[in-house]
Amino acid sequence: MASLIVLVACTSSTSTRSPAAVPIGPAPPAALPGGTAPGATNDPSAASCGNPTASLRPKSGPPRAADYTTDGSLARILSQGYLTVGIDQSTYPFSYADATDHNRLKGFDIDLVREIAADLFGDSDPNRLRFRVVPNSIREQAVAHGQVDIVAKSVTVNCRRRTVVDFSSIYYESGQRVLVLRGSPAAAGDHSKGLTGLPSGTRVCTVAGTTAADAVRATRSLAPVTGDTWADCLIHIQQGQADGAVGDDTVLVGLQAQDRFVELVGPKLTREPYGLEIAKNNPDLVRFVNASLERIRRDGTWLRLYDTYVARFIPGTEAATAPEAVYQD
């Protein structure tokens, strides 16, 4: 099967001037807050935590590190001189290594944390960021154990993950959809019924540790296929090892853009509010990040990022509006 040029390359380079994105291996096996086991951090059976999208309120005005001095989390980051961020590098157009531009890291998530780092340090020096490639299966553990300061991987905020980590305010809202091979039996399913409308035995690819993987496992008529990354799911479809994929529309539109033989079908099946993951007991860092996100929403930066990376893939009927923050205090 022919496909368009894939822009997401599995590489460790960010740019000719920036530090490399270093892969992170398994996190330490020690127990985590709430007793959550690795690989089960997004179990939908988690007890309710109220509104999981409610974060910590920042101080009014522009983001200033000097306003957040209660727990030392910002002081530590400022002292070391850089922010360590866990990312993906194969999720076009949110976080990817552009093979056509010296494997430079690009995307909505990448530029978002560049904005936050610039607010924190007061400059745009690329050395202020250290990117670490973090597998979804240990994403929460990596930030909880301090391997990274923040995870920026288009992470859906939910109660189960909140037992392990804290979250910023919501910066984007996605929804799960279905991607299928054109002309296949999966494409002919009743997509108004969501996953249950796919023919029994349909091989559906997801990435481990995602809410989409939970949804496919819960639909017992489907045959789960697992990729290490979303780019792997496209390869599985191209090689005849999967009939389609289920994931956030932000992910799937990027796969569709890379291969004209696959298509998105049906409506959004879920609401997926994205937040940045931050270790517990770091309220200063959470509040500062939220202050930066407030600035990004208000001064047109959010819309610029949306127009740069997302707008071309989203139907024109959908409004490009940053989600409003919800605070618990």
PyMOL commands that set and color helices and strands:
alter all, ss='L'
color gray80, all
select helices_A, chain A and resi 33-35+65-67+73-80+108-121+126-128+136-144+159-162+185-188+191-197+211-218+230-238+249-258+283-298+301-309+311-313
alter helices_A, ss='H'
color red, helices_A
select strands_A, chain A and resi 22-23+83-87+90-91+95-98+104-106+129-133+150-156+165-167+172-174+176-181+203-207+223-227+244-248+262-265+272-279
alter strands_A, ss='S'
color yellow, strands_A
deselect
rebuild
show_as cartoon
